[in-house]
Amino acid sequence: MKLKHFKLDEFACPCCGKNEMSESFLILLDRYRDMCGFPFKITSGYRCEKHNKEVGGKPDSAHTKGLAVDIAVGSGNERFDIVEVGLSLNINRFGIAKNFIHIDVDLSKPQNVIWTY
């Protein structure tokens, strides 16, 4: 799979290198990045169970299913654009932190939610 804005290794687990990201999610992220018009620095993509536990992730984290990423943000405008464009793409799960936004498309989890860290 060839992506316009990302290299697959950006999404690999930092502890083991495993990368089981959903192909359809990565295609959506590429389009998402295009629509936002600014670079996305992925701070967390796929996580193996061990790494997820080490970073304090929830046991059923969407990261362990390849359905989530954390994107670094530097301004309130970027946060707003990421949420606004995400909503236009039918993404409806956002976690807002000081330096990143978590987005995921895990349909097994509650939908239409925004939480804070």
MDAnalysis code that builds the backbone (N, CA, C; Angstrom):
import MDAnalysis as mda
import numpy as np

u = mda.Universe.empty(351, n_residues=117, atom_resindex=np.repeat(np.arange(117), 3), trajectory=True)
u.add_TopologyAttr("name", ["N", "CA", "C"] * 117)
u.add_TopologyAttr("resid", np.arange(1, 118))
u.add_TopologyAttr("resname", ["MET", "LYS", "LEU", "LYS", "HIS", "PHE", "LYS", "LEU", "ASP", "GLU", "PHE", "ALA", "CYS", "PRO", "CYS", "CYS", "GLY", "LYS", "ASN", "GLU", "MET", "SER", "GLU", "SER", "PHE", "LEU", "ILE", "LEU", "LEU", "ASP", "ARG", "TYR", "ARG", "ASP", "MET", "CYS", "GLY", "PHE", "PRO", "PHE", "LYS", "ILE", "THR", "SER", "GLY", "TYR", "ARG", "CYS", "GLU", "LYS", "HIS", "ASN", "LYS", "GLU", "VAL", "GLY", "GLY", "LYS", "PRO", "ASP", "SER", "ALA", "HIS", "THR", "LYS", "GLY", "LEU", "ALA", "VAL", "ASP", "ILE", "ALA", "VAL", "GLY", "SER", "GLY", "ASN", "GLU", "ARG", "PHE", "ASP", "ILE", "VAL", "GLU", "VAL", "GLY", "LEU", "SER", "LEU", "ASN", "ILE", "ASN", "ARG", "PHE", "GLY", "ILE", "ALA", "LYS", "ASN", "PHE", "ILE", "HIS", "ILE", "ASP", "VAL", "ASP", "LEU", "SER", "LYS", "PRO", "GLN", "ASN", "VAL", "ILE", "TRP", "THR", "TYR"])
u.atoms.positions = np.array([
    [0.852, -1.180, 0.000],
    [0.000, 0.000, 0.000],
    [0.893, 1.237, 0.000],
    [0.544, 2.191, -0.850],
    [1.301, 3.436, -0.938],
    [0.418, 4.572, -0.424],
    [0.977, 5.312, 0.526],
    [0.277, 6.460, 1.087],
    [0.984, 7.733, 0.636],
    [0.216, 8.790, 0.446],
    [0.757, 10.062, -0.019],
    [1.542, 10.790, 1.083],
    [1.023, 10.755, 2.307],
    [1.576, 11.588, 3.374],
    [2.308, 10.827, 4.477],
    [2.261, 9.520, 4.455],
    [2.834, 8.748, 5.552],
    [3.697, 7.613, 5.036],
    [4.634, 7.188, 5.879],
    [5.378, 5.958, 5.666],
    [4.826, 4.949, 6.665],
    [4.702, 3.713, 6.268],
    [4.117, 2.699, 7.143],
    [4.848, 2.576, 8.470],
    [6.161, 2.786, 8.470],
    [6.894, 2.623, 9.727],
    [6.543, 3.688, 10.765],
    [5.873, 4.763, 10.368],
    [5.416, 5.774, 11.337],
    [4.384, 5.196, 12.297],
    [3.745, 4.111, 11.901],
    [2.664, 3.532, 12.687],
    [3.081, 2.288, 13.470],
    [4.321, 1.843, 13.294],
    [4.790, 0.597, 13.920],
    [4.939, 0.756, 15.435],
    [4.720, -0.336, 16.148],
    [4.909, -0.355, 17.598],
    [6.379, -0.074, 17.896],
    [6.677, 0.894, 18.780],
    [8.070, 1.221, 19.056],
    [8.815, 0.129, 19.829],
    [8.086, -0.765, 20.460],
    [8.754, -1.786, 21.269],
    [9.141, -3.013, 20.442],
    [8.340, -3.377, 19.462],
    [8.603, -4.628, 18.737],
    [8.594, -4.466, 17.214],
    [8.167, -3.307, 16.730],
    [8.131, -3.065, 15.295],
    [6.914, -3.636, 14.583],
    [6.059, -4.325, 15.325],
    [4.858, -4.905, 14.725],
    [3.958, -3.772, 14.235],
    [3.289, -4.026, 13.116],
    [2.424, -2.993, 12.556],
    [1.196, -3.663, 11.942],
    [0.113, -3.644, 12.676],
    [-1.127, -4.244, 12.191],
    [-2.215, -3.187, 12.047],
    [-1.814, -2.041, 11.466],
    [-2.786, -0.974, 11.243],
    [-3.786, -1.405, 10.175],
    [-5.022, -0.989, 10.357],
    [-6.068, -1.243, 9.374],
    [-5.753, -0.470, 8.096],
    [-5.728, -1.167, 6.976],
    [-5.446, -0.523, 5.696],
    [-6.486, 0.556, 5.388],
    [-7.749, 0.279, 5.628],
    [-8.786, 1.275, 5.330],
    [-8.642, 2.507, 6.232],
    [-8.201, 2.306, 7.477],
    [-7.979, 3.433, 8.381],
    [-6.811, 4.286, 7.884],
    [-5.740, 3.652, 7.404],
    [-4.601, 4.407, 6.894],
    [-4.965, 5.207, 5.645],
    [-5.774, 4.634, 4.787],
    [-6.246, 5.361, 3.599],
    [-7.075, 6.569, 4.031],
    [-7.933, 6.376, 5.035],
    [-8.729, 7.476, 5.576],
    [-7.819, 8.551, 6.178],
    [-6.781, 8.150, 6.910],
    [-5.852, 9.117, 7.504],
    [-5.132, 9.936, 6.435],
    [-4.780, 9.311, 5.334],
    [-4.118, 10.018, 4.245],
    [-5.038, 11.107, 3.684],
    [-6.283, 10.755, 3.495],
    [-7.278, 11.736, 3.008],
    [-7.484, 12.838, 4.050],
    [-7.575, 12.445, 5.308],
    [-7.756, 13.360, 6.437],
    [-6.636, 14.405, 6.445],
    [-5.395, 13.932, 6.315],
    [-4.231, 14.813, 6.304],
    [-4.308, 15.787, 5.128],
    [-4.719, 15.295, 3.966],
    [-4.891, 16.148, 2.788],
    [-5.884, 17.267, 3.071],
    [-6.998, 16.905, 3.655],
    [-8.059, 17.870, 3.922],
    [-7.661, 18.900, 4.978],
    [-6.869, 18.511, 5.965],
    [-6.422, 19.458, 6.996],
    [-5.401, 20.449, 6.444],
    [-4.554, 19.992, 5.523],
    [-3.601, 20.897, 4.899],
    [-2.355, 21.186, 5.721],
    [-2.111, 20.419, 6.762],
    [-0.872, 20.550, 7.528],
    [-0.395, 19.150, 7.913],
    [0.920, 19.009, 8.162],
    [1.466, 17.674, 8.470],
    [0.886, 17.084, 9.741],
    [0.751, 15.770, 9.750],
    [0.371, 15.021, 10.944],
    [1.619, 14.294, 11.430],
    [2.045, 14.574, 12.652],
    [3.119, 13.800, 13.258],
    [2.449, 12.750, 14.142],
    [2.619, 11.497, 13.777],
    [2.010, 10.407, 14.519],
    [2.880, 10.105, 15.731],
    [2.315, 10.269, 16.922],
    [3.074, 9.989, 18.144],
    [2.791, 8.590, 18.677],
    [1.691, 7.995, 18.236],
    [1.375, 6.614, 18.609],
    [0.444, 6.036, 17.561],
    [0.813, 4.886, 17.048],
    [-0.016, 4.175, 16.077],
    [-0.366, 2.815, 16.645],
    [0.090, 1.762, 15.967],
    [-0.162, 0.410, 16.456],
    [0.626, 0.166, 17.739],
    [0.001, -0.520, 18.689],
    [0.670, -0.915, 19.930],
    [0.445, -2.407, 20.157],
    [1.530, -3.128, 20.407],
    [1.357, -4.511, 20.844],
    [0.820, -4.469, 22.277],
    [0.323, -5.581, 22.761],
    [-0.258, -5.636, 24.110],
    [0.747, -5.178, 25.173],
    [2.007, -5.617, 25.032],
    [3.039, -5.275, 26.020],
    [3.264, -3.765, 26.064],
    [3.446, -3.155, 24.890],
    [3.701, -1.711, 24.845],
    [2.474, -0.932, 25.328],
    [1.304, -1.389, 24.941],
    [0.088, -0.713, 25.373],
    [0.009, -0.674, 26.900],
    [0.347, -1.784, 27.533],
    [0.334, -1.850, 29.002],
    [1.391, -0.923, 29.595],
    [2.583, -0.914, 28.974],
    [3.682, -0.065, 29.460],
    [3.339, 1.418, 29.437],
    [2.568, 1.847, 28.437],
    [2.227, 3.275, 28.334],
    [0.923, 3.619, 29.034],
    [0.330, 2.638, 29.717],
    [-0.900, 2.889, 30.463],
    [-2.157, 2.886, 29.619],
    [-2.093, 2.266, 28.434],
    [-3.278, 2.180, 27.580],
    [-4.309, 1.234, 28.163],
    [-5.549, 1.441, 27.797],
    [-6.622, 0.547, 28.249],
    [-6.423, -0.825, 27.620],
    [-6.787, -1.896, 28.339],
    [-6.574, -3.253, 27.809],
    [-7.210, -3.495, 26.436],
    [-8.323, -2.865, 26.157],
    [-8.995, -3.061, 24.864],
    [-8.786, -1.863, 23.938],
    [-7.649, -1.193, 24.069],
    [-7.349, 0.013, 23.297],
    [-7.491, -0.216, 21.797],
    [-8.049, 0.776, 21.125],
    [-8.155, 0.733, 19.663],
    [-6.773, 0.716, 19.009],
    [-5.747, 1.175, 19.724],
    [-4.377, 1.112, 19.200],
    [-3.956, -0.340, 18.978],
    [-4.393, -1.249, 19.843],
    [-4.000, -2.664, 19.726],
    [-4.734, -3.366, 18.587],
    [-5.719, -2.692, 18.021],
    [-6.483, -3.239, 16.894],
    [-6.099, -2.568, 15.574],
    [-5.179, -1.608, 15.639],
    [-4.787, -0.875, 14.432],
    [-5.831, 0.115, 13.969],
    [-6.665, 0.575, 14.911],
    [-7.772, 1.470, 14.561],
    [-7.653, 2.843, 15.206],
    [-6.449, 3.192, 15.693],
    [-6.281, 4.475, 16.382],
    [-4.900, 5.050, 16.131],
    [-4.828, 6.367, 16.192],
    [-3.554, 7.079, 16.187],
    [-3.651, 8.264, 17.134],
    [-2.490, 8.692, 17.597],
    [-2.370, 9.951, 18.312],
    [-1.579, 10.873, 17.395],
    [-2.091, 12.085, 17.213],
    [-1.481, 13.069, 16.321],
    [-1.012, 14.251, 17.166],
    [0.270, 14.617, 17.041],
    [0.797, 15.770, 17.770],
    [0.093, 17.037, 17.299],
    [-0.208, 17.921, 18.239],
    [-0.798, 19.218, 17.879],
    [-0.002, 20.333, 18.539],
    [0.083, 21.449, 17.846],
    [0.856, 22.564, 18.358],
    [0.029, 23.802, 18.657],
    [-1.235, 23.797, 18.226],
    [-2.053, 24.994, 18.448],
    [-3.527, 24.630, 18.557],
    [-4.277, 25.555, 19.096],
    [-5.721, 25.382, 19.182],
    [-6.368, 25.308, 17.811],
    [-5.787, 26.025, 16.838],
    [-6.323, 25.974, 15.482],
    [-6.176, 24.585, 14.884],
    [-5.022, 23.946, 15.128],
    [-4.828, 22.585, 14.640],
    [-5.817, 21.631, 15.304],
    [-5.996, 21.779, 16.615],
    [-6.980, 20.936, 17.317],
    [-8.359, 21.076, 16.685],
    [-8.765, 22.320, 16.473],
    [-10.081, 22.581, 15.899],
    [-10.199, 21.944, 14.524],
    [-9.193, 22.163, 13.667],
    [-9.235, 21.617, 12.308],
    [-9.276, 20.088, 12.324],
    [-8.500, 19.471, 13.198],
    [-8.492, 18.004, 13.266],
    [-9.868, 17.478, 13.650],
    [-10.505, 18.114, 14.613],
    [-11.844, 17.668, 15.016],
    [-12.862, 17.980, 13.924],
    [-12.842, 19.193, 13.393],
    [-13.825, 19.582, 12.377],
    [-13.729, 18.700, 11.131],
    [-12.520, 18.510, 10.619],
    [-12.347, 17.682, 9.418],
    [-12.682, 16.225, 9.743],
    [-12.269, 15.756, 10.912],
    [-12.600, 14.389, 11.309],
    [-14.095, 14.141, 11.320],
    [-14.839, 15.073, 11.868],
    [-16.298, 14.936, 11.882],
    [-16.864, 14.871, 10.468],
    [-16.290, 15.654, 9.558],
    [-16.771, 15.632, 8.164],
    [-16.474, 14.286, 7.499],
    [-15.493, 13.546, 8.031],
    [-15.146, 12.223, 7.511],
    [-15.821, 11.104, 8.311],
    [-16.776, 11.485, 9.144],
    [-17.517, 10.535, 9.983],
    [-16.658, 9.872, 11.053],
    [-15.575, 10.510, 11.435],
    [-14.806, 10.069, 12.601],
    [-15.475, 10.720, 13.799],
    [-15.782, 9.930, 14.803],
    [-16.530, 10.501, 15.923],
    [-16.027, 10.056, 17.287],
    [-14.737, 9.713, 17.349],
    [-14.106, 9.379, 18.636],
    [-12.782, 10.150, 18.730],
    [-12.751, 11.113, 19.643],
    [-11.583, 11.970, 19.813],
    [-11.198, 12.050, 21.284],
    [-9.909, 11.939, 21.555],
    [-9.373, 12.205, 22.881],
    [-8.458, 13.408, 22.773],
    [-8.722, 14.428, 23.570],
    [-7.978, 15.677, 23.472],
    [-7.006, 15.785, 24.652],
    [-5.733, 15.929, 24.333],
    [-4.695, 16.132, 25.343],
    [-3.972, 17.441, 25.033],
    [-3.096, 17.839, 25.919],
    [-2.382, 19.105, 25.730],
    [-1.556, 19.107, 24.445],
    [-0.890, 17.997, 24.150],
    [0.034, 17.968, 23.016],
    [-0.349, 17.024, 21.892],
    [-1.485, 16.346, 22.012],
    [-1.897, 15.425, 20.954],
    [-3.411, 15.253, 20.950],
    [-3.895, 14.724, 19.831],
    [-5.298, 14.309, 19.723],
    [-5.295, 12.837, 19.326],
    [-6.060, 12.063, 20.069],
    [-6.287, 10.652, 19.744],
    [-7.511, 10.595, 18.848],
    [-7.410, 9.856, 17.762],
    [-8.593, 9.583, 16.948],
    [-8.660, 8.084, 16.723],
    [-9.875, 7.569, 16.720],
    [-10.019, 6.153, 16.386],
    [-11.358, 5.897, 15.724],
    [-11.409, 4.747, 15.072],
    [-12.615, 4.343, 14.332],
    [-13.088, 2.970, 14.804],
    [-12.904, 2.699, 16.086],
    [-13.282, 1.408, 16.670],
    [-14.789, 1.387, 16.927],
    [-15.507, 0.681, 16.087],
    [-16.977, 0.641, 16.198],
    [-17.464, -0.176, 17.391],
    [-16.562, -0.906, 18.057],
    [-16.970, -1.675, 19.233],
    [-17.038, -0.785, 20.474],
    [-16.635, 0.452, 20.330],
    [-16.625, 1.390, 21.460],
    [-17.737, 2.429, 21.294],
    [-18.087, 3.129, 22.382],
    [-19.122, 4.169, 22.276],
    [-18.773, 5.179, 21.187],
    [-19.766, 5.600, 20.457],
    [-19.594, 6.532, 19.351],
    [-20.017, 7.943, 19.771],
    [-19.611, 8.925, 18.956],
    [-19.953, 10.335, 19.179],
    [-19.465, 10.812, 20.538],
    [-18.152, 10.610, 20.787],
    [-17.574, 11.000, 22.078],
    [-16.297, 11.811, 21.870],
    [-16.093, 12.758, 22.754],
    [-14.840, 13.495, 22.866],
    [-14.496, 13.493, 24.351],
    [-13.277, 13.061, 24.664],
    [-12.849, 13.051, 26.056],
    [-11.544, 13.811, 26.181],
    [-11.146, 14.091, 27.408],
    [-9.890, 14.772, 27.655],
    [-8.994, 13.896, 28.510],
    [-7.702, 14.149, 28.424],
    [-6.705, 13.440, 29.236],
    [-6.192, 14.378, 30.305],
])
